[in-house]
Amino acid sequence: MSPTTVVSSPGKVLVSGGYLVLDPKYSGTVVCTSSRFYTVIREDSSCGPNTIRVRSPQFSDATWEYSVSTAETPVKVEESPKNASKNKFVYLALQVTLVLVAEISGITSMNTTLSKGLDIAIVGDNDFYSQREKLASLRLPRTLDSLSQIVPFTPTGVPLYRVHKTGLGSSAALITSLVSCLLIHFSSISTNSFSASASDGRLLAHNLAQYVHCYAQGKVGSGFDIAAAVFGSHIYTRFNPAVLNGLMSDKAVRSPLHPILSPSNKAWDYAVKPFKLPPLTRLMLADVDTGSDTPSLVGKVLKWRTGNSEQAFALWTDIDTLNTRLAETLVELSKLYEKDRASYTTAVKYIASLQPIQWSANPYQPEEEKPTISKFFESHQISQAIRTKMKRMGELSGVPIEPVEQTILLDSCVSLAGVIGGGVPGAGGYDAIWLLVCDPVDSSPDIPPVQRVEQVWSEYSELSVSPLSAKESFSGGVRVEIMDGVIGLAEATTLP
């Protein structure tokens, strides 16, 4: 065990499969973001033996201390009466993980690791939280360039309960990084567990994070956000919630946990199929400063589905067909790139300068570029069809899945030159939008699509729109980090 362990996990964007991903008969396409959560665990004698101090330095009054009793079975974690507030997610992550650690590594090993006390610092990249007030205080416009001028892991200046989140899956990324870091620090999995995409260590971290996240939320969700934090971008099919039924009904964490959470337990029947966005494209995300209550939206849609089963089945079947086609089309574009990179690159630069309706209109288009242009236009058409069907589901269920204000904004964006498609991620509502745009190596003499989109966002008046700097991450899901390899992490997590 090294004296310091650092593990990170990415955020997520569900670009297709909203609502449907709750049902194991359907799948969703989830893209992991370059924005990540980091957990840093250090030995710290100032904590005292068998004491764990957890800090979130980006927030005010965000330090919690816990004592660990290893004499009891199962291991018991208790909150310090000195804590100014409670953090249910952190407490349950510690309690559940340490019970599992005791089963895998043994009490003697656990006592050794806890003998000097532990300091745990957890921070998230700036994109997880709205930076509107920070930009305003710096007198900077809401642009990607301005966001790059904010120091990494910037303090929010508010307590945790007051922060405005941007919908990138902060709780899932936090839980995944924390429980994975604990598993490694206590030597319950090896430090190279995350070097392989389907190692037992990674699969155990996934099952554990799913349980902790569900237990903290009080319900078994689809799990796509945890899956993205563990595996990276992929096409996701959920697990049967029955695998956690026994654990979810308990008021206290039971032991043994390992037989249920073990990768060898075939009841974990989720499916993760590798996926990535096509080369020379960029995911663009915007924070819309009008929150939506996701559980409320989901509840209303599921109530409509129950009461209108035939209508819902027909619509969900149509949407699922479109979702599958979109994922397949985007994957085919990556294959076209590998087959003929030069023609693909030229084709992307060409369509980056034109509105989608013009992409296939040139009768003199070189033959070798046509397959790429045709696939990009197909992606555009499918993404627009998905929006239409999702909006219809919102109308039928009385839920603002794509509200009028978002429709106007998205229509303005997807009509721009070089914009492939877009939508409202996940459950929809007013929280955010996503776009997939062409990102050629060189756009000259034309304006890059990213700049065109930024211009529309800055001028939109129906809602307050602010860009996020996150892109798709090609670094995969959960991973072990080197402290010095992450800019600003040491400064953000070192005790003052």
Residue pairs with C-beta under 8 A, 6 or more apart in sequence:
1 113
1 185
1 186
1 187
2 191
3 42
3 43
4 40
4 41
4 42
4 43
4 483
5 40
5 41
5 181
5 184
5 185
5 480
6 38
6 39
6 40
6 41
6 181
6 480
6 481
6 482
6 483
6 486
6 489
7 38
7 39
7 177
7 180
7 181
7 184
7 194
7 478
7 479
7 480
7 481
8 36
8 37
8 38
8 39
8 177
8 478
8 479
8 481
8 486
9 36
9 37
9 172
9 173
9 174
9 176
9 177
9 180
9 229
9 230
9 477
9 478
9 479
10 32
10 33
10 34
10 35
10 36
10 173
10 228
10 229
10 232
10 473
10 475
10 477
11 32
11 33
11 35
11 36
11 37
11 125
11 127
11 128
11 168
11 169
11 170
11 173
11 228
11 229
11 470
12 30
12 31
12 32
12 33
12 168
12 169
12 172
12 173
12 224
12 225
12 228
12 229
13 30
13 31
13 33
13 168
13 283
13 285
13 425
13 426
13 434
14 21
14 28
14 29
14 30
14 224
14 225
14 425
14 426
15 29
15 30
15 31
15 423
15 425
15 434
15 436
16 28
16 29
16 322
16 323
16 326
16 327
16 386
16 423
17 26
17 27
17 28
17 29
17 30
17 224
17 236
17 323
18 28
18 390
18 401
18 424
18 425
18 426
18 427
18 428
19 298
19 301
19 302
19 316
19 393
19 427
20 26
20 27
20 28
20 316
20 319
20 320
20 323
21 27
21 28
21 222
21 224
21 236
21 238
22 221
22 222
22 238
22 298
22 302
23 238
23 316
24 237
24 238
24 239
24 240
24 269
26 237
26 316
26 320
26 323
27 235
27 236
27 237
27 271
27 273
27 320
27 323
27 324
27 327
28 222
28 224
28 235
28 236
28 323
29 235
29 236
29 275
29 323
29 326
29 327
30 224
30 225
30 227
30 228
30 233
30 234
30 235
30 236
31 228
31 233
31 275
31 277
31 283
31 472
32 228
32 229
32 232
32 233
32 472
32 473
32 476
32 477
33 127
33 168
33 283
33 285
33 470
33 471
33 472
33 473
34 125
34 469
34 470
34 471
34 472
34 473
34 475
35 124
35 125
35 126
35 127
35 128
35 168
35 468
35 469
35 470
36 124
36 125
36 173
36 177
36 473
37 122
37 123
37 124
37 125
37 128
37 170
37 173
37 174
37 176
37 177
37 229
38 122
38 123
38 124
38 177
38 481
38 486
38 489
38 493
39 120
39 121
39 122
39 174
39 177
39 178
39 180
39 181
40 120
40 121
40 122
40 123
40 181
40 483
40 489
40 493
41 118
41 119
41 120
41 181
41 182
41 185
42 118
42 119
42 120
42 121
43 116
43 117
43 118
43 119
44 53
44 116
44 117
44 118
44 119
44 495
45 116
45 117
46 117
46 119
47 53
47 65
47 116
47 117
47 118
47 119
48 117
49 114
49 115
49 116
49 117
50 67
50 68
50 69
50 70
50 111
50 114
50 115
50 117
51 65
51 66
51 67
51 68
51 114
51 117
51 118
52 65
52 66
52 67
52 68
52 77
52 94
52 114
52 117
52 118
52 120
53 63
53 64
53 65
53 66
53 117
53 118
53 119
53 120
54 63
54 64
54 65
54 66
54 87
54 90
54 94
54 120
54 121
54 122
55 62
55 63
55 64
55 119
55 120
55 121
55 122
55 493
55 495
56 62
56 63
56 121
56 122
56 123
56 160
57 121
57 123
57 153
57 155
57 492
57 493
58 123
58 124
58 129
58 153
58 154
58 155
58 156
58 492
59 155
59 156
59 158
59 159
59 160
59 163
60 157
60 158
60 159
61 84
61 85
61 159
62 85
62 87
62 159
62 160
63 83
64 79
64 80
64 83
64 85
64 86
64 87
64 90
64 91
65 79
65 80
65 82
65 83
66 77
66 78
66 79
66 80
66 91
66 94
67 77
67 78
67 80
68 75
68 76
68 77
68 78
68 94
68 98
68 114
69 75
69 76
69 77
69 78
70 102
70 107
70 110
70 111
70 114
73 255
74 99
74 102
74 253
74 254
74 255
75 98
75 99
75 101
75 102
75 107
75 110
76 95
77 91
77 94
77 95
77 98
79 86
79 91
85 159
85 160
85 161
87 160
88 216
89 171
89 174
89 175
89 212
89 216
90 122
90 178
92 212
92 215
92 216
92 253
93 175
93 178
93 179
93 182
93 212
93 216
94 182
95 253
96 179
96 208
96 211
96 212
96 215
96 253
96 257
97 178
97 179
97 182
97 183
97 208
97 212
98 110
98 182
98 186
99 253
99 255
99 257
100 183
100 188
100 208
100 257
100 258
100 261
101 110
101 182
101 183
101 186
101 188
102 110
102 255
103 255
103 256
103 257
103 258
104 188
104 258
105 186
105 187
105 188
109 186
109 187
110 186
113 185
113 186
113 187
118 185
119 495
120 178
120 181
121 492
121 493
122 174
122 177
122 178
123 153
123 489
123 492
123 493
124 153
124 170
124 173
124 174
125 152
125 153
125 470
126 147
126 150
126 152
126 153
126 154
126 469
127 147
127 166
127 168
127 285
127 468
127 469
127 470
128 165
128 166
128 168
128 170
128 173
129 156
129 163
129 164
129 165
129 166
129 170
130 163
130 164
130 165
130 166
130 287
130 289
130 466
131 147
131 150
131 154
131 466
132 142
132 164
132 287
132 289
132 464
132 466
133 157
134 150
134 154
135 141
135 142
135 146
135 147
135 150
135 466
138 146
138 149
138 150
140 146
140 149
141 458
142 457
142 458
142 465
142 466
142 467
143 454
143 458
143 467
144 450
144 454
144 467
144 469
147 467
147 468
147 469
148 469
151 488
152 487
152 488
152 489
152 492
153 488
153 489
153 492
156 163
164 289
164 291
166 285
166 287
166 431
166 432
166 468
167 287
167 425
167 426
167 431
167 432
168 285
168 468
168 470
169 225
169 228
169 229
171 213
171 216
171 225
172 209
172 213
172 225
172 226
172 228
172 229
173 225
173 229
175 209
175 212
175 213
175 216
175 226
175 229
176 205
176 209
176 226
176 229
176 230
176 477
176 478
177 229
177 478
179 205
179 208
179 209
179 212
180 194
180 205
180 209
180 230
180 478
182 188
183 189
183 193
183 201
183 204
183 205
183 208
184 190
184 191
184 193
184 480
189 200
189 201
189 204
189 205
190 201
191 480
192 480
193 199
193 200
193 201
193 202
193 205
194 201
194 202
194 205
194 477
194 478
194 479
194 480
196 202
197 231
197 274
197 476
200 263
202 230
202 231
202 477
202 478
203 263
203 268
204 261
204 262
204 263
205 230
205 478
206 226
206 227
206 230
206 231
207 261
207 262
207 263
207 265
207 268
208 261
209 226
209 229
209 230
210 223
210 226
210 239
210 244
211 244
211 247
211 257
211 260
211 261
213 221
213 223
213 225
213 226
214 220
214 221
214 223
214 244
214 248
215 247
215 248
215 253
219 248
220 241
220 244
220 248
222 236
222 238
223 236
223 238
223 239
223 270
224 236
224 238
227 234
227 236
227 270
227 272
228 234
228 236
228 477
229 477
229 478
230 477
230 478
231 272
231 476
231 477
232 473
232 475
232 476
232 477
233 274
233 275
233 276
233 277
233 472
233 473
234 272
234 273
234 274
234 275
235 271
235 272
235 273
235 274
235 275
235 327
236 270
236 271
236 272
236 273
237 270
237 271
237 272
238 270
239 267
239 268
239 269
239 270
240 267
240 269
242 267
243 260
243 265
243 267
243 268
243 269
244 260
246 254
246 260
247 254
247 257
247 260
259 265
260 267
275 327
275 330
275 331
276 334
276 472
276 474
277 283
277 330
277 436
277 472
278 330
278 333
278 334
278 337
279 333
279 334
279 337
279 344
280 337
280 344
280 345
280 348
280 438
280 439
280 440
280 441
281 348
281 420
281 436
281 437
281 438
281 439
282 436
282 437
282 438
282 439
282 450
282 471
282 472
283 434
283 435
283 436
283 470
283 471
283 472
284 434
284 435
284 436
284 437
284 450
284 453
284 467
285 432
285 433
285 434
285 435
285 467
285 468
285 470
286 432
286 433
286 434
286 435
286 457
286 465
286 466
286 467
286 468
287 431
287 432
287 465
287 466
287 467
287 468
288 406
288 430
288 431
288 432
288 433
288 463
288 464
288 465
289 463
289 464
289 465
289 466
290 430
290 431
290 463
290 464
291 430
291 431
292 400
292 427
292 428
292 429
292 430
292 431
293 429
294 426
294 427
294 429
297 399
297 400
297 401
297 427
297 428
297 429
298 427
300 397
300 398
300 399
301 393
301 397
301 399
301 401
301 427
303 397
304 312
304 396
304 397
304 398
304 399
305 312
305 316
305 397
308 396
311 396
315 389
315 392
315 393
315 396
318 389
319 386
319 389
319 390
319 393
322 382
322 385
322 386
322 389
323 386
325 382
326 379
326 382
326 383
326 386
329 375
329 378
329 379
329 382
330 379
332 375
333 344
333 372
333 375
333 376
333 379
336 344
336 371
336 372
336 375
337 344
337 372
340 368
343 366
343 368
343 369
343 372
344 372
345 440
345 441
346 366
346 369
347 369
347 372
347 373
347 376
348 372
348 376
348 438
348 439
348 440
349 438
349 440
349 441
349 442
349 443
350 365
350 369
350 373
351 359
351 373
351 376
351 418
351 438
352 417
352 418
352 438
352 439
352 440
352 443
352 446
352 448
352 449
353 417
353 418
353 443
353 446
354 417
354 418
355 415
355 416
355 417
356 377
356 380
356 414
356 415
356 419
356 420
359 373
359 376
359 377
359 380
360 373
360 374
360 377
365 373
376 420
376 438
379 420
379 421
379 436
380 414
380 420
380 421
382 421
383 414
383 420
383 421
383 422
383 423
383 436
384 414
384 421
386 423
387 402
387 410
387 422
387 423
390 401
390 402
390 423
390 424
390 428
391 401
391 402
391 407
393 399
393 401
394 400
394 401
394 402
394 428
399 428
400 428
400 429
400 430
401 424
401 427
401 428
401 429
402 410
402 423
402 424
402 428
403 429
403 430
405 430
405 462
405 463
406 424
406 428
406 430
406 433
406 463
408 462
409 433
409 456
409 457
409 460
409 462
409 463
409 465
410 422
410 423
410 424
410 433
412 456
412 460
413 419
413 422
413 433
413 435
413 453
413 456
413 457
414 421
414 422
414 435
416 449
416 452
416 453
416 456
417 446
417 449
417 452
418 437
418 438
418 448
418 449
418 452
419 435
419 436
419 437
419 438
419 449
419 452
419 453
420 435
420 436
420 437
420 438
421 435
421 436
422 433
422 434
422 435
422 436
423 433
423 434
424 431
424 432
424 433
424 434
425 431
425 432
425 433
425 434
430 463
433 465
435 453
437 449
437 450
437 453
438 449
439 448
439 449
439 450
440 448
443 449
454 467
457 465
457 466
457 467
458 465
481 489
483 489
483 490
484 490
